[in-house]
């Protein structure tokens, strides 16, 4: 995706060339295997000479510090957003002569920060289950819409961390009126190991 730092000004007289974009479809979260991403989709313009679309976005309403020329497609993946920030987005179309339409109605997306788990603990087995552990945590149901899955990390020295598992919210072992409860079985392979659980959504994760 090519990013431009300047917004191309709309020239009067082009309003008849391209119609204003149809209503936008709100962004949908896509869960890529390696990194979170957020996709944006919109309805195509009806004109036969539409050559492509531009996505305008920034952190202030009406001030689009970035413009992405996405070509002749009706959906794209947005750049990684900073969690906690609100982004304002609009889309414009351009034709084969390079003439650009007015931008669509603006809408905003807030990169929600998932709150951390509650009461994370780890217990080890003994006897015939020696070396087998159980990593447990609970998550407030009031925060369920802000998290899609959990990344489980392990470390031997609290410096180098490796992702050991990724669990969806549907993997909860039980629930009550307040919490979702998780119980992840883990085979300990070192005398000392540390664990952490990171809630994750389409915008990133928190440790």
N, C-alpha and C positions, 0 to 999 in steps of 0.2 A: 504494500500500500504506500503510495507516495504522499507525503505530508508537505503542505505549504504553510508558510508562516503568515501570508497575507490573504485577506479575503478579497476575491475579485468583486469589484463593485457592480451592482446591477445597473444596466443602462436603460434609461427610459426608451420606450418604443419597442421593447422586446416582449412586452406583455402579451401581444397577440401571436408571438411566435411560439411560445411555450406556455402551457397552462400551469397554474400553480399546482404543486404536487397534491395528490389525493391524500386522504387521511393516513397518517403513519400507524403502523402496528407497533405497539410498545415493545421494548427490548425483551428478548427471551434469554434466559441463562443457558449457556452451553457448557458442558463439563468435559473439557479435553483431558486426555490422559496425563499430560505433563504439566499443564498450566491452566489456570482458570481463564475463562474468556466470557465476554458478553457480546451477543449478536444483536444487530439492529436490522429490521426488515421494513419495507414500505411498498405501497402500490405503485406500479409502473405508470408513467405518463402515457396518454393515448397516442401522442404524435408519432408518426412513422420515422421521423428524422432525428429522434432522440439518440444522442451518441453516448451519453453517460450521466453519472450523478456525482454530486459532491456532498460530503458530510461535513457540516460546520459544527464545531464544538468548543466549549470553554467553560471556565468555572464561574463566570459572571453572566447573568441574563443579558442577552443581546450583544455580548462581547465574545466573539468566536476567535480565539487566538490560534486555532488550528483548523485547517481545511484539508480533507482527504478526498482526492479524486479516485473514486473506486471503480470507474469504468461503467460499462453497460450491464450492471447487475442490480438487483433489488434487495440485496442483503449484504451485510459485511460484518466482520468482527471488529469491534472497537479496540483501540489501544488500551493497554493495561491502565486501569484507573487507580488513583490513590485512595485507599480505604478511608472513609469518613468524609470525603469531599462530595459535593453536589456538582453535577455536570449538566450543562444546558446544550441541547442539540437541535439542529435544524438541517433539512436536506434541500438541495436545489438540483435542477436538471439542466443540461446543456445540449445543444444540437450539433449537427455536423459542421455548421459554420462557426462554432465556438460561442454562440450566443447563449446566455445563461438566464434561466427563469428566476422569478422571485423565490425566496426561501419558503419552505413550508412553515406551518405554525411551530413554534418552539415548544419543546417539552423537556422535562428535567429527569435525571436519574441520580439517586444518591447511592454511593458505594457503601452499603451497610457494613459495619464492622461486627462480626459475630462475637458475642461475649464468650468468655472462657468457660470450660466445664466447671462443675461443682464437685467437691469431695473426691478428687482423684486419688486412688490407692492401688497398691499392688501387694498381693499375698502369694507366698510360695507354698507348694505342696511338700509333703514329707513321706518317708517310707516308699511305697510303690509309685507314688506320684512325684518323687523328688525331681527337681529341675523343671517341673511344670508349674506355671504361675497363672494368676488371673489378674488382669488389669481392669479396674472398675472405675466408672465415673457416672455422674448423672448430669442431665442438662435440662434447664428450665423450659417448660413447654411454651412459655410466653416468648421465648427467643427462637423457637423452632423454625419460623419462617426466615430467619436471618442466617441459617446454616443449612448446607446441603449434605455435608459429610464430615468425617473426622479423619485426620491423618495422625497415625501413631508412630512416634519416633523412639529409637533406642540409642543408647550411648554407653560406652565403658568408662569415659573420662570426663563427661559433661562438656566436652569441647567439640568432638566429632559426633554428629548425629546422622543416623540412617533411617529412612522411612521404612517401617516394618509392616505397616498395613494401612488400608484406607477403608473406612466403614461408612456406609450410608446411614442416614437417620432411621431408616426402616429396619436397621440391624439391632435396634434396641431389644434387650432381653425381656424387659417388662416396662410398665409405666403406671403412673397414678394420676391424680388430678393436677399435680404440680410438675412432675419430672418424667423424663425418659431415662431409663436405666440401661447402662451398657456393661457387658462383662466379656472382655476379650481374652481368650486363652492364649498364653504365650509360653514357648519353650525357651527357658533361660540356658544359654550356652557358655556363659562366663561366670566366674565367681562373684563379680559385682556388675550390675547393670542398672542403668537409669532410664526412665521413660517419661515422655511428655505427650500430651494430647492436644492437637491443634484443630479447632473448628475451622471449617473451610466453606466458602461460598464462591459465587461466580467472580467476585472481585479480589479474592485472595484468602489468606488465612491468618489467624491470630494464635500465638503460642500461650 
